[in-house]
Amino acid sequence: GSGDASRAVADWRLAVWTLCSVLLPVLITAWCSFQRSRRQLLIRDIFRKSKHDWHYTDLFGQPSYCCVCAQHILRGAFCGCCGLRVSERCLKKADQRFLCKEIMMRGSGGAPSSMPHHWIRGNVPLCSCCMVCKQQCGTQPKLCDYRCVWCQYTVHDECMVDCLRTEDCTFGEFKDLIIPPYYLSTINQMRKEKRTSYEKVVPYCRKHWMPVIVLANTRSGNNMGETLLGEFKMLLNPVQVFDLSKIAPAKALQLCTLLPCNTVRVLVCGGDGTVGWVLDAIDEMKIKGQERYIPQVAILPLGTGNDLSNTLGWGAGYAGEVPVEQILRNVMEADGIKLDRWKVQVTNKGYYNLRKPKVFTMNNYFSIGPDALMALNFHAHREKTPSLFSSRIINKAVYFFYGTKDCLVQECKDLNKKVELELDGERIELPNLEGIIVLNIGYWGGGCRLWEGMGDEPYPLARHDDGLLEVVGVHGSFHCAQIQVKLANPVRLGQAHTVRLILKSSKMPMQVDGEPWAQGPCTVTITHKTHALMLYHSGEQTDDDASSLSE
């Protein structure tokens, strides 16, 4: 009997220990999970209420030290405006202790025309030099040395003297691009007093001041826009940097009305579509009577097929290979140039068509035929599976697939029988064609100079500011591919101030600046709309990969 009792006790103990060994890890995991979610809620709450632009990272890109406890940290939070880095547990202290970059100076009475440096200790950029002794900073493996968040100058701990703490900040290399906080506070005060004569306000009255406004589309180019936003906020006043996924260009451009006339430069970070969106907003400013505040536009191309930015010397696509500082230098040195913008009106055929004609604004090109069909197929598949189309190489491969598929199907056959073309009112006899392309700019199809072709024939020069359109024909998508690798010339149909195209029968693919659609019988009229003020960078334009290989 006693043996059975002791066996029962042993079994009971075993059951308890088994239960404990199962329940304990579950309870510990649940407790840790609860604590983590509670901690994340607290962090999110600090992020939401803070004046800092906090972001969380699981791994810093360079050796980093917490600005509060000075410990080495691998992960934590960093401010996208002033560059503070902090461990998770010190976040609340850092948020209360350190001020971020001020967009406007807080009321100090009068109209200030200068401000002291804003020093932040530690985590200085690698390869930076001390402004006092000219030796390298940030070389010791600890929280050391100072950086000013405005002029980006760095100083050793031992070189930091009291006079540097109170010395006026010069705003460094980009002083001609930065909108100083004291300028905005003075303008704000003047507006309250209903005064609009800003001419005597510093730096409005300074000769070479050309403030820049950065408009970034964070949805363009594989999230490159998100990274650029932070880098520009670090170098400029955060009030100058706008995320176009959160604020429309028309609203962002109202900042121009507080700045000197004819001096503002806008840097658009995005694809040709984003540039078109910003240029439309600038046209709205003209309608509102704000013509004297219109800025000049520079481009930082993100994503694929940026023919407009390529034409204006800004390259076909940015992937982080050039430092942001160099981009700002390029914007400062760029020359002003005009870009023709065109009105494309599509009027459907038939007397009983009561719908309004479709009206588009064209910066790059209009086409009917194989390249519009490729764009239409590409567009339809990108709508279905957008995640697949984040890579430039995949995009080009899909385009190639639709191009070769079209060679076999010949969906755009006998275009010359379906279409009538008029250039400046004169009917053009069309040869046997599958496509017609109307060009405003030099580049087409992701880096190909279409009008020049192989460059072996005499032809009038194509310009984007002469009020003329270049009209060419192609024999099919295989002919398009041959032109892209400089093995063939297009069929040059002529240059004109006004282009009229009548689609007599059947449905055909059309596109304006990469926006494709299928179009039934109609009349397409292209007339000059306006000029846009652009900035031309005299850096090298880049041909498509295939073109450079053939060279």
Salt bridges, closest charged atoms under 4 A:
ASP4 OD1 - ARG7 NH1 3.08
ASP45 OD1 - ARG48 NH2 2.88
ASP45 OD2 - LYS49 NZ 3.26
ASP53 OD2 - HIS55 NE2 3.34
ASP53 OD2 - LYS233 NZ 3.59
GLU88 OE2 - ARG39 NE 2.41
GLU102 OE2 - ARG106 NE 2.83
ASP157 OD2 - ARG121 NH2 2.95
GLU167 OE2 - HIS117 NE2 3.13
GLU173 OE2 - ARG329 NE 2.44
ASP176 OD1 - ARG206 NH2 3.23
GLU193 OE1 - ARG195 NH2 2.78
ASP280 OD1 - ARG341 NH2 2.80
ASP283 OD1 - LYS286 NZ 3.63
ASP283 OD2 - ARG341 NH1 2.37
ASP283 OD2 - LYS529 NZ 3.63
ASP340 OD1 - HIS528 NE2 3.00
ASP340 OD1 - HIS531 NE2 2.93
GLU420 OE2 - ARG427 NH2 3.99
GLU420 OE2 - LYS504 NZ 3.88
GLU422 OE1 - ARG500 NH1 3.41
GLU452 OE2 - ARG449 NH2 3.16
GLU457 OE1 - ARG492 NH1 2.72
ASP465 OD2 - ARG463 NH2 2.86
ASP543 OD2 - LYS486 NZ 3.46
ASP544 OD1 - LYS396 NZ 2.83
ASP545 OD2 - LYS396 NZ 3.66
GLU551 OE2 - LYS486 NZ 3.01
